[in-house]
Amino acid sequence: MSVVAVLGGGNGAHAAVVDLQLKGYRVAWWRRDAGAFPPDGCLRYTGILGEGEITVERCTDVLAEAVEDADLVVAPLPADAQPPLLDRLAPALRDGQAVAFTPGTFGSWLGAQRRPGVTFLETGTLPYLARVTAPGEVSIPVVATRLPTGSIPGEGPAADAAHEAFAAAYPSAVRVSDGWDAALCNWGPVLHPPLIVQNLGAIESLGDAFDIHAAGTSEGVVRTILAVDEERIALRRTLNLPGEHWPIRTHYDESPQGMYGSDAKRRLVESGLWRERLHPRHRYVTEDLLCGLVLTASWGRAAGQPMPVSEALLTLAAPSLGVDPWTEGRSAASIGAEDLEVLRAAARHGGGR
């Protein structure tokens, strides 16, 4: 029976622990704080995977113990948590292992720079839409049905083996050319910055009575989301990235070609789980705006591809959220990924900057 290490203690990590154990994997679950694990490793779940309880075989706050015999390491941590995680994770990995950031926001690039000899994968969206509802309890109303997944290196025997291991755990995975390709499939930076910036009044006034994916997803906000997505797709075409471009319109059209299938939007809203208090340090801001949208817009600048709506959202975010996107954020220059031809070769074949 294969071992999968799951890193983190957020919504996605809870969902991954449940899903992978139900699939028959031996799960090693790592969290920074050993006191945060549910008693006896018992985790209750509801939602699309059914209803029940699992007992995690190994819960540890020692990272090396979690990953030492893992065939696959799954890291559903926010993008801004990737650099400090990699500081600790890179020395604990062995050559030939596979690490998946779910999603990545180009974490595969950061990982490949820190730890050559390991294949770093990333997905273009969250494998699960889930929420921890109480200590030791997670609700999972939606899982991805088509999950774009790329790696660095994007090709070669090590990449093939990593994709095989990931696809065994996530049969919904759709392999794309490399980690750069996967990063530019990501729906988070398309979806969440408009939802935050255009709903800020309701977010601040209504608190956790406001559901950003229900009342916050008005026709006008969706038009902005689609405009940001059109800019992302235009950038992909300018960069000659291959394959389908994963338009987010499929989600709003409830198409089976979307990442979450034909009824995901309904299940998401009906769950009522996204009535939550949002704030300037929420993952929607720190990951999807400061990392994801900044990165996409900076590649637009490097490629000479205008991205006026994306840039406008970043401009508005600065005073309204009290952030400095271009200083705080994950720009291409800040991670050594601004030379597009060097980046293209390194993403496909591996290697340093």
Number of C-alpha atoms within 10 A of each C-alpha: 6 13 20 27 29 29 28 22 21 17 20 27 25 27 26 27 25 23 21 18 18 14 11 12 17 19 26 25 30 25 20 14 12 12 10 12 21 16 11 11 15 14 21 20 22 15 16 12 16 11 11 11 15 15 17 19 14 15 21 18 18 14 20 16 17 24 26 16 17 22 17 21 28 24 24 28 23 23 22 18 14 21 14 9 16 16 13 12 18 17 11 15 21 16 11 15 21 25 28 26 28 26 29 33 35 33 29 30 28 19 25 23 18 17 19 18 17 22 26 31 33 33 30 30 26 22 25 22 21 26 18 20 12 9 12 17 18 23 24 27 23 22 22 20 21 22 29 28 30 34 39 32 29 27 17 12 10 20 25 16 15 24 27 15 18 24 16 12 19 19 13 19 23 17 22 22 20 27 31 27 30 28 28 23 29 29 23 21 30 26 24 21 26 26 21 25 19 20 18 18 11 17 22 13 10 14 15 15 13 20 21 22 18 16 11 20 18 14 9 11 18 17 13 20 24 19 17 25 25 19 21 28 20 17 23 22 13 13 17 10 19 11 10 11 19 21 19 22 16 16 19 16 13 17 15 15 16 21 28 25 18 18 15 23 17 14 15 18 17 12 15 13 18 20 17 15 15 20 15 14 11 13 18 22 24 21 26 26 29 27 25 29 31 26 29 28 25 22 25 24 15 15 15 11 19 14 21 14 18 26 18 10 20 23 15 14 24 13 10 11 15 10 20 14 21 18 11 13 21 25 23 22 13 13 14 15 23 19 14 14 11 14 19 18 15 22 26 21 17 24 16 15 15
